[in-house]
Amino acid sequence: MKLTVIAATGGIGRAALAQALEAGHDVTAVARSPKNLDLEVRSFAVDLTEPVTEALCAAVSGADAVLSCIGPRRKEETGIVSAGTARIIAAMQAAGTRRIIAVAGIGLSTVPTPNRPRLRREPGAGPLMNLVTLPLVRAMLGAHMSDVAAMEEQLAESGLDWTSVRLPRLTDGPLTGKYQVAHGASLPRAFSLSRPDAAHYMLRAVDDRHAVGRHVTVAY
């Protein structure tokens, strides 16, 4: 398959790039600074804080799927997820590319958006997650969660074949290929996942028709 990995120098992006190449896929990397890539691969320099560029359109053109791993690396970058995703969607629509798998986070059902009311509890999550973990996460990362929730709404309105991969606390643990997956709901104990396993699921999701048009929670 032809895959485009966006934010390919981040933790999940690096893992997705390496695993996709190892599996024999034709991979294109998108990064703000491609010189920081670990692997030799076709790449494009794209700053997702800027308007849609010819480079971004070229990077997604002809791809069977786009894996978007964007996220803020520091507090000052809060807002990049929805802003960057809007540009990715526009580029994909212009190029006629349909499949996108995007990194998101747990608990987003409890975050309101203009077209989605806030739920009091995250469906599928256990009492500890709903009563302790998610309130703490919202208190610490409220602005970021709102940004990611807005991104999910953008995907839902895009007309693309989208999947939002809701991830818990990410670790630098190894690739195991062993994790739980919940389509359209959370998991009772969605507390952690390694970045390599997050990338592993994103690659699995490319051909998972049950994941199209919905969010999927992945955790140990």
Secondary structure, 3 states (H helix, E strand, C coil): CEEEEECCCCHHHHHHHHHHHHCCCEEEEEECCHHHCCCCCEEEECCCCCCCCHHHHHHHCCCCEEEECCCCCCHHHCCHHHHHHHHHHHHHHHHCCCEEEEEEECCHHHCCECCECCCCCCCCCCHHHHHHHHHHHHHHHHHHHHHHHHHHHHHHHCCCEEEEEEECEEECCCCCCCCEEEECCCCCCCCEEEHHHHHHHHHHHCCCHHHCCEEEEEEC
